[in-house]
């Protein structure tokens, strides 16, 4: 099942559910996806059962809502500071090659005769990223992207900062999580995500990775409930003035990854900081495909699109560049 949220013609938020390829319907009595999934987590009830208990009502036109800019991110938090945007890199088979080449080419690590730290991390994942059930495996690379203030709804512009050197897409799967009142995290499902990054800044020195990730992010438009798909086949494209200027398939799912989802989840939620009751986590699982590797420079007003059939509507966002800001630090 797919769930999402939209604003109806009266300006009210509606939670919407559907089976892939079927008509979307409003979930009765659900004020938001956040309240619905927290209700399910606290009751230790599956989200599918919770939706069934609420019941489905009137039909909802998701495509029209998308066209009219009424689609919301598929989950938000009443306090945006309590929605965490994070991710892991070097998790997909083949994902190390581009990163490794960037660091060697730019001289930010030692020569090609030695393994870069990126390649070392990737090989660690190949060896220990899928441990025996119940046992933690090797730690992945981890990064922070921001909180709910950095979240962009599907269809809305991703605004790149004026100081950015690149405006690059990264087509990924994101795990969506809610922390129940007793501090136990629950996975809601998976969604498409654009882990928007600055690859030119990252290429300058791999220690700039943290800076390159502090960018707006969009995910959705729908969350797929249930067990993960092992072999995900999608398409990522860039449109300029309505024409496709770059297009490439991408793979995800555990069949194409060096880490299991369980291992990545363990190493995120092992920190008590990420088990605060009521918090929402959107954790992006990495990719092996990005236009930057093909020498593409994303321009302002380009539209980024990510599509996987099983995840419902495509994720689309145009790119804008912010005006320069003067940052003035006061002294108290």
C-alpha positions in Angstrom: 0.0 0.0 0.0 1.0 3.6 -0.6 0.2 6.5 1.7 0.6 10.2 1.2 -0.9 13.5 2.3 -2.3 16.4 0.4 -4.3 19.6 0.9 -7.8 19.3 -0.4 -9.8 22.0 -2.2 -11.0 23.4 1.1 -7.4 23.8 2.4 -7.6 20.8 4.8 -4.9 18.2 5.1 -6.0 14.7 4.0 -4.2 11.4 4.5 -4.5 9.3 1.3 -4.0 5.6 0.8 -4.1 3.4 -2.3 -2.7 0.2 -3.7 -0.2 0.7 -6.6 -2.2 1.4 -9.8 -5.5 1.9 -8.0 -7.6 4.9 -7.1 -6.5 6.9 -4.0 -8.9 7.3 -1.1 -9.0 9.5 2.0 -8.3 7.7 5.3 -11.2 8.5 7.5 -10.5 10.5 10.7 -6.7 10.8 10.0 -5.5 14.4 10.5 -2.0 13.7 9.3 0.3 10.8 8.4 2.3 11.7 11.5 -0.6 11.2 13.9 -1.7 8.1 12.1 1.7 6.3 12.3 2.2 7.4 15.9 -1.2 6.0 16.7 -0.2 2.7 15.1 3.2 2.6 16.8 1.9 3.3 20.3 -0.8 0.7 19.9 1.7 -1.8 18.5 -0.6 -2.2 15.5 0.5 -2.6 11.9 -0.1 0.5 9.9 -2.2 -1.5 7.4 -4.4 -2.6 10.3 -4.6 1.0 11.6 -5.7 2.2 8.2 -8.3 -0.6 7.9 -9.7 0.4 11.3 -10.1 4.0 10.3 -11.6 3.0 6.9 -11.3 4.5 3.5 -13.6 7.2 2.3 -14.0 9.6 -0.7 -11.7 9.3 -3.7 -8.7 11.7 -3.9 -7.1 12.9 -7.2 -3.4 12.8 -6.4 -2.3 13.7 -9.9 -4.4 16.9 -9.9 -3.1 17.8 -6.4 0.4 17.3 -7.7 -0.3 19.6 -10.7 -1.8 22.2 -8.5 1.0 22.2 -5.9 -1.2 20.7 -3.1 0.9 17.6 -2.4 2.7 17.7 0.9 5.8 15.7 2.0 4.3 12.3 2.8 5.2 12.8 6.5 5.9 15.9 8.4 6.3 16.8 12.1 4.3 19.5 14.0 7.7 20.8 15.1 10.1 20.6 12.1 13.1 20.5 14.5 12.0 17.0 15.4 12.1 15.6 11.9 15.7 14.4 11.2 17.1 14.1 7.7 20.1 11.7 7.6 21.8 9.2 5.4 24.5 6.7 4.7 26.9 6.5 1.8 29.1 3.9 0.1 26.3 1.4 0.6 25.6 0.3 -2.9 27.6 -2.1 -5.2 29.5 0.3 -7.4 28.9 3.4 -5.3 32.6 3.7 -4.3 33.9 4.0 -7.9 32.8 7.6 -8.5 33.7 8.8 -5.0 37.1 7.1 -5.2 37.8 8.6 -8.6 36.9 12.1 -7.4 39.3 11.9 -4.5 42.2 10.5 -6.5 41.7 12.9 -9.4 41.6 15.9 -7.2 44.6 14.8 -5.1 42.6 15.1 -1.9 44.0 11.7 -0.8 47.2 9.9 -1.6 47.8 8.6 -5.1 46.0 5.8 -6.8 48.6 3.3 -5.6 46.9 3.4 -2.2 43.3 2.8 -1.3 41.4 6.0 -0.5 39.4 6.1 2.7 36.2 5.8 0.6 37.4 2.6 -1.0 38.5 1.2 2.4 35.0 2.0 3.8 33.3 0.4 0.9 35.3 -2.8 1.2 34.5 -2.9 4.9 30.8 -2.9 3.9 31.3 -5.6 1.4 32.9 -7.8 4.0 30.7 -7.0 7.0 27.7 -5.0 6.0 25.3 -7.9 5.9 25.9 -9.8 9.2 24.1 -12.8 10.5 20.6 -11.9 11.8 20.6 -10.5 15.3 24.3 -9.4 15.1 25.5 -5.9 14.3 27.8 -5.6 11.3 30.3 -3.0 10.3 29.4 0.7 10.7 28.5 2.5 7.5 29.5 6.0 6.6 26.8 8.4 8.1 25.9 12.0 7.5 23.4 14.6 8.6 21.4 16.7 6.1 19.2 18.8 8.3 15.8 18.8 10.0 12.3 19.4 8.9 13.2 23.0 8.0 15.3 21.6 5.1 12.4 19.4 3.8 10.9 20.3 0.4 7.6 19.0 -0.7 7.3 17.0 -4.0 6.9 19.4 -6.9 8.2 22.4 -4.9 11.6 24.0 -5.8 14.7 22.8 -4.1 16.6 26.0 -3.4 20.4 25.6 -3.6 22.4 28.1 -1.5 24.2 30.9 -3.3 27.6 29.6 -2.1 27.0 26.1 -3.5 29.4 24.9 -6.2 27.1 22.2 -7.5 23.4 21.4 -7.5 23.4 17.6 -7.9 20.7 15.0 -7.5 21.1 11.7 -5.8 18.3 9.2 -6.4 17.8 7.0 -3.4 15.4 5.1 -1.2 14.7 6.5 2.2 13.4 4.7 5.2 10.7 6.5 7.1 10.6 6.0 10.9 8.6 7.1 13.9 9.7 6.8 17.6 6.9 5.5 19.8 6.1 7.1 23.2 8.3 4.4 24.9 11.3 5.2 22.8 11.1 2.3 20.4 11.7 3.2 16.7 9.3 1.8 14.1 9.8 1.7 10.3 6.8 3.2 8.6 8.0 2.3 5.1 10.1 3.4 2.2 10.0 6.4 -0.2 11.9 7.8 -3.1 14.3 10.5 -2.1 16.5 13.1 -3.7 19.5 13.3 -1.5 20.5 16.7 -3.0 24.2 17.3 -2.6 27.2 19.5 -3.7 29.6 17.2 -5.4 32.1 19.9 -6.4 32.6 20.8 -2.8 32.9 17.2 -1.8 35.5 16.6 -4.5 37.7 19.4 -3.2 38.5 17.2 -0.1 36.6 14.2 1.2 36.5 15.9 4.6 34.2 18.4 3.1 31.5 15.7 2.7 29.7 17.0 5.8 29.4 20.5 4.2 28.3 19.1 0.9 25.4 17.3 2.5 23.8 20.3 4.3 21.3 20.9 1.5 17.5 20.8 1.1 16.0 17.4 0.5 12.7 16.1 -1.0 11.1 12.7 -0.6 7.9 11.0 -1.6 5.4 11.8 -3.0 4.2 8.5 -1.5 5.4 6.1 1.2 5.4 2.4 0.4 4.2 0.4 3.4 5.5 -3.1 4.2 8.6 -5.1 3.6 11.4 -3.7 1.4 11.7 -4.7 -2.2 15.0 -6.6 -2.6 15.7 -5.4 -6.2 14.6 -1.9 -7.0 14.9 -0.7 -10.6 14.2 3.0 -11.2 15.0 5.9 -13.5 16.6 9.3 -12.7 16.4 12.1 -15.2 17.1 15.8 -15.6 14.8 18.0 -17.7 15.8 21.4 -19.1 13.1 23.6 -20.8 10.9 20.5 -20.9 13.6 18.4 -22.7 15.4 15.4 -21.1 19.2 16.3 -21.0 20.2 13.3 -18.9 18.6 10.0 -18.0 19.9 6.9 -16.4 18.5 3.9 -14.6 19.4 3.3 -11.0 19.3 0.3 -8.8 18.6 -0.1 -5.1 17.3 -2.6 -2.6 19.4 -5.1 -0.7 20.3 -7.2 -3.8 22.2 -4.2 -5.0 23.7 -3.1 -1.7 26.7 -3.9 0.4 24.8 -3.3 3.6 21.5 -4.7 4.8 18.7 -2.3 5.8 18.8 -3.9 9.3 22.5 -3.1 9.7 22.0 0.5 8.6 19.0 0.9 10.9 20.9 -0.5 13.8 23.8 1.9 13.5 21.5 4.9 13.2 19.2 4.0 16.1 21.9 2.7 18.5 22.3 6.4 19.5 19.8 7.4 22.3 19.7 10.8 20.6 17.7 9.2 17.8 15.2 7.4 20.0 13.4 10.5 21.4 9.7 9.8 21.6 7.6 11.3 18.9 10.5 12.1 16.6 10.4 11.3 12.8 13.5 10.1 11.0 14.0 10.1 7.2 17.1 8.1 6.6 18.5 7.9 3.0 20.3 4.7 2.1 22.7 5.8 -0.7 23.0 5.4 -4.4 25.4 4.4 -7.1 24.0 6.7 -9.8 24.3 10.4 -10.2 24.6 12.8 -13.1 27.7 14.4 -11.8 29.6 11.2 -12.6 28.7 11.8 -16.2 30.0 15.4 -16.3 26.5 16.9 -16.1 26.2 20.3 -14.4 22.7 20.9 -13.1 21.5 24.4 -13.9 18.9 26.7 -12.3 15.4 25.9 -13.4 16.3 22.3 -14.4 13.8 19.8 -13.1 15.0 16.6 -11.3 12.8 13.5 -11.6 13.1 10.1 -9.8 10.8 7.3 -10.7 10.2 3.7 -9.5 7.0 2.1 -10.6 6.4 0.3 -7.3 6.7 3.6 -5.3 3.8 5.4 -7.0 4.1 8.9 -8.4 7.5 10.2 -9.5 9.4 12.6 -7.3 9.9 15.9 -9.2 11.5 19.1 -8.1 12.8 22.1 -10.0 16.0 23.8 -9.0 16.4 27.4 -7.9 19.5 29.2 -6.6 19.1 31.5 -3.6 20.3 35.1 -3.6 23.5 35.7 -1.6 22.9 36.4 2.1 25.0 38.5 4.4 25.5 36.6 7.6 26.0 38.9 10.6 26.9 37.4 14.0 25.9 39.5 17.0 27.7 39.5 20.3 25.6 39.4 23.5 
